[in-house]
Amino acid sequence: MTETVLTIGAARALHLAAQGMSQTRRARANKDDVLAAIRRMGVLQIDTISVVARSPYLVLWSRLGDYDPCWLDALLEEGKLFEYWAHEACFIPIEDYGLYRHRMIDPGSLGWKYAAGFLRDHPDVVERVLAHIRAHGPMRSADFEPDVGKSDGQAGGWWAWKPEKRSLEVLFTAGVLMIARRQNFHRIYDLAERVLPGWDDSRMPPMETVRREFALRTVKALGLAKAGWIADYHRTRPPHVDLAALHAGGELLRARVDGWREPVYVHPDHAPLLEQAAAGTLAASATSLLSPFDPIVWDRRRALELFDFDYRLECYTPADKRRYGYFTLPILRRGALVGRVDAKAHRKAGVFELKALALEPGIRISARLADDIAAAVARCARWHACAQVTLVHAEPVAFAPLLRAALDRAAPAGQQPVRTSVQATSAAA
């Protein structure tokens, strides 16, 4: 049987369709749409940086448009989601809890996230923390007084965490505690049997099933996948599933992408999308800003292979060595990653600042490109309750006046216009 062959553009369109990023959403989202988006991705990575909306909320906005971020918090508190280590710390649909139970029972497999000797070496503080939660109910880390034991008043150890904080994290990783809810984005820990009272380890699937499910779910979430892309999505460890064997057993489809030596695999549920992609009728028309921790770009190697987008998050890079900025958001436009913007939401002032916007080399500048990006920026600004957009630096210089004019046109009739202040330079600061 002849394998389906895709152009690189068709491969991107298939990936974006699977991620729910093909088209800009028209209907206003509801809470059920938030849960459906997370189920489609499989996991929603958590990060605390808040120069714009924190990553999990921004990832959902990229897919759903305007929605109430409180819905994500409510789904966690209602028990429809749980938190655990997946790609990294993630929100995960509660029905997938059993797939992660093996990691809780053998948390040493998670490497640095779990100190193998901590429970053994500090049974007193661990038991004290556990007994306190058992007696008094859900707790934040801040609810515990540090057991300092040092004359300088500094708690030692894991990232200078107080022992109680470390105990909470170890007990969470081991599955003894779960996150009952979040308060101002701070974790509230409780006993697992109170958060998920119906769970019994007899329902835990065998490891062979877990590995197979993670592989199948990754392929489905990505739309298409090389074998080398699989492990990163859920951070699985060897032995890895043989995708060729799953294909031979009818559980995966196989295709080729022009210019790639390796085959790609597609979930059978995406067979209609694969057919449309091969026929050239699967178009990606959405333009949006992405979180650095969006599944589309979190695997930097995959982003380079699939989108020719060389991306690095520079918040951990010394300021004088940054090329693009502290927290750059990739710009997705009509099936391509066309640039990045270092943005900051000044919420009290109502200003959405584009500290530096840079297009990728070779991107053709046009009024249509400016209109697409301006519309996405304006939507994002309004969702952040920012009525004004300021652009400080633009690269290349010739794009700045086009974008400025497009931003001036971006406000819908009847709404406060988006105002711009532009200083164009040839390089981002």
Secondary structure, DSSP 4 states (H G I P E B T S, - for coil): -PPEEE-HHHHHHHHHHHTT-SS---SPP-HHHHHHHHHHHS-EE-----SSS-HHHHHHHHHH-S--THHHHHHHHTTSEEEEESSSEEEEEGGGHHHHHHHHHSGGGGGGGS-TTHHHH-HHHHHHHHHHHHHH--B-GGGSPP---STT----SGGG--HHHHHHHHHHHTTSEEEEEEETTEEEEEEHHHHSTT--GGGPPPHHHHHHHHHHHHHHHHSSB-GGGHHHHHT--SSPP-HHHHHHTTSSEEEEETT-SS-EEE-GGGHHHHHHHHHT------EEE--TTSTTTSSHHHHHHHH-------TTS-GGG-SS-SSEEEEEETTEEEEEEEEEEETTTTEEEEEEEEEPTTPPP-HHHHHHHHHHHHHHHHHTT--EEEE--EESTTHHHHHHHHHHH-SPTTSPPPB--B---SS--
